[in-house]
Amino acid sequence: MTPPVLFERNDDGIATITLNRPDTRNAISDLDLIDALIERLEEADKDIATRVVILTGAGPAFSSGGNLKTMDQPGGLADDLPAQTRRNYRAGIQRIPLVMEALEVPVVAAVNGPAIGAGCDLALMCDLRICSENARFAESFVKVGIVPGDGGAWLLPRVVGFSKACEMALTGDPISAQEALACGLVSRVVPGDALTGAAQSLARRIAVNPPHVVRMTKRLLREAGQVSLATLLELSAAKQALAHATSDHKEAISAMREKREPNFTGS
């Protein structure tokens, strides 16, 4: 049976997770895919040898979001009883943003094609986003008569600002790769055949740095949007104490003094 998610890691410590349901344009509402994606993300996060994760999609799409063909079928998200629908969302697709928010390992979304609805939100859950010229993004829940059920109303304004988030969510209209670049949804647009190389290059630029410090820095950036300055300074001081005690910090100082490239080992 074809696995719903593919996982590989190279010698640079860069893991690639690929949504592997091209027949559904990598819809992410089915439980087996949700379970597999979460398992792979948590596996990468637990292993300090994994320095960066790249998330992408197989085939021409990044993700079409919810699988409309199965959403209202037995075992799908929607149920005749509203209370059960609520439980289905909480036990299903809503687990993804909670796991993504808790990760320490940086995640780069390499958006290879359309990212629609929950697919758009999946890209927003990542820390960095680059896309191909073929990509387009849509917070399109309103077009099918539902609200963003996977955290999109929390994620989108934090990335593109409140006004642009309202425009995208209330119209449901798609935006192009260049529009996504202009509003800060992605940081770079590249030709389709260059996306894999660009994602790997970006990941390598992160992976060469001390892995514990990279993970702690990511956590500080994540927490910064939710806590007061005083709280963030306290968190920063605590993490700085840990950073100063690492061998990688000592290696960085030695390399600077000796005018050589550092070799960070994660110790």
N, C-alpha and C positions, 0 to 999 in steps of 0.2 A: 504494500500500500504506500502511495506517495506521501511522504511526511508533509504536514501543513506548513512547517517552518524548517528552513535549512540553516545550519550553523557551521562556520569554519573559522579557524584562527591561524594567523600566519606567525612567522618567527619574530615579527616586530611587536607582538602582543595585541594586534588589531583583530578583533572578532567581527565577522560579518553575519548578521542575522537577516535572512531573506524570507519574506512572506511568500509562500509557495502554493498559492491557489490562483494561478493565472486564468483558469476557467471561470472563476467568479470575480475576476479583476481584483483578487486578493481582499475580498470582503472579510471583515474582522469580527463579525458578530457570532460566528459559530464557536461553540464551546471548545471543540478540540483544538482549533487554532489559538484561541485565547489561552488555553492551558499550556500549549507548546511554546507560545511566545513568552509567557510569564516564566516558565521553567528555564528557558534559554537566557533571558535577561537576568534572572536571579543567579543562575550558574556563572555567568560572566562577572557579576558583581562580587560574588564570593571569592573569586580567584584574582589575587593582586597581580598575577602575571598577565591578566587581560587589562590592557591599559586604556583602550578605547573600543567602543562598539559602533559599527556602522549598521544602520537599519535601512533596508531597501525592499523593493518588490520584484517578484519574478514577472516576466512578460512586459507588456507595454504600460501597465498601470502601477502606481505605488499602492493605492488601496481605494476601492470604491465605497468603503464605509460599511454600513450594515447590509447584510444579505436580504434584500427585500423578498426574495423567493421563499425564504425559510423563516422570516421574522415572525409571521403570524401562524406558522404551522406548529403542530404539537412538538414541544421541546424547544421552540423558538423563544425570542424575547417577549413577544406580546402574548397575553393570555386574556380569556374572556373575563377573568376576575382581575380588576385593577391592582389589588393588593399583591397578587402573584406576579403581575408584570413588574411591579416595583422590586420584588424579591429577585426576579430573573435578572434585572439590570444590575442589582447590587452583587449578585453571585456570578455575573457574567462580565460584560464589557467594562463595568465600572472598576473592576479589579485592575485593569491595565493602567489608568492614570495614577492610581494609588501606588502601584509598584514602581512606575516610572519616576514618580516624585521622590520615592525613597532611595533610589539608586545613588550610589556614590560614583560609579564608573561613568565617564562622559559618554553620551550617545549622540552620534551624528546621523541625521536623517539625510539619505541620498535619494531625493524624490525624483524618480525616473519617469514619471508620467502623472496622470490625473490623481489627485488626492482629494476625495470628495466626502463630505459629511464627516463621519467618524474617521475616515482616512485622513482628512485635513487635520482633525484633532490629534490623531496619532503623530503626525509630523510636529504639531505644536508641543506635544509632550516631550520631544527630544530637546537636547540642549543647544544644538546647532543644526541648521538646515541649509543645504545647498540643493539645487535642482537643475534638471536639464531644461533646455528650451521647450521641450515637449510637455512640461508639467503645467498643470493648472490646478487651482485650489478653489474649493467652494464649501462654505458653511451652509449647506443646502437643506437642512432638516425641514425648514419651513415649506419647501417645495413638495414634500411628501406628507405634510400635515402633522409633524411632530416637532418637539423641541430638542435641542442638543442634550442627549441623555448620558453623555460620557465625559462631561466636564468641559465641553467647549465654551460655555458661557463664562467659565473661570479662566480658561487658557487664552482664548483669542484676544480679549482686551489687554492682557498683560504683554502680548507680543506686538500687536498692531495699534494699540490705543483704542479708547472707547468709541470714538466716532466711526473709525474704519470698521471696528468689530460690529457695530450696529448696522452699518451699510451692508456688510457681508451676510450677517445672520438674519436681518429682516427682509432683505431682497432674495437671498439664496443664490444670487448670481455668481458665476465663476469669475475668477480673475486669472490673468495670464502670468507666466513666469516673470516677465518684466514688471508687471504691476506688483507681484509679490515681493520683488526686490525693492521696489520704490517705497513700499510701506513697511519694510523691515521684517516681513514674514520669512524671507530667506536672506542669506548674506551673500550669495553668489549664484549666478546662472551660467551654465556652461553648455556647449553642444552635447547632444545626447550621447555620442560615442566617447565623450571625454569625462562623463560623470563618474564612472568607477575610478578612474585615475585621479580625478580631482578630490574625491572623497578619501581615497587612500592617502593622498598627499597631505590633506588637512589632518587626517588621523595621525600620520607619522609626526607631524609638527607638534602634536599634543603628546604622543607616546614617548618622545625622546626626553620628556621632562620627568622629574621624580614622581612616581605613581601615587604615593601617599599624599604628597602635597597637591597634585592635580585633583585628587578626589576630595581633599579637604577644601580646596579653593572652590570647587563646584558646589559643595554643600553651603559654603558661605554665600555664594551668589544666589543660590536657591532661597536661603533663609532671609536674605536681605530684603526681599519684597514683602515679607510677612511679619517682621519684628521691628521694634524700635531701634534707633541708632545705638542706644546704650546697651541693649541686649546683644546686638550684632557685635559691638566692640568687645563685650565679654566673651562671646563665642570665638571671636578672632584671637583674643589673647590666649584662650585655652588651646586652640588649634596651633597657634604659633609656638606654644611651649612644646607641643608634640613635634612640630616641624624642626625646631632647633635641635632636638635630641636624635634626629635620624642621621644615619651614616651618609645618606644622599646629600644632606645639607653640608656636611663636612667635605664630601667629594666635590660639590659645587664650588666651595671656597678654594679648595686646593687646585681645581682645574683653572679657576680664574687667575690665581697667583702664578701658576705654571704655564699659562697661556696655551692650554690644550682643551680639547673637547672632553666634557665630563662623561662618565659612564655610570648611569644611575641604575641601581640594582633592586630598588624597592626595600632597602634595609635601613 
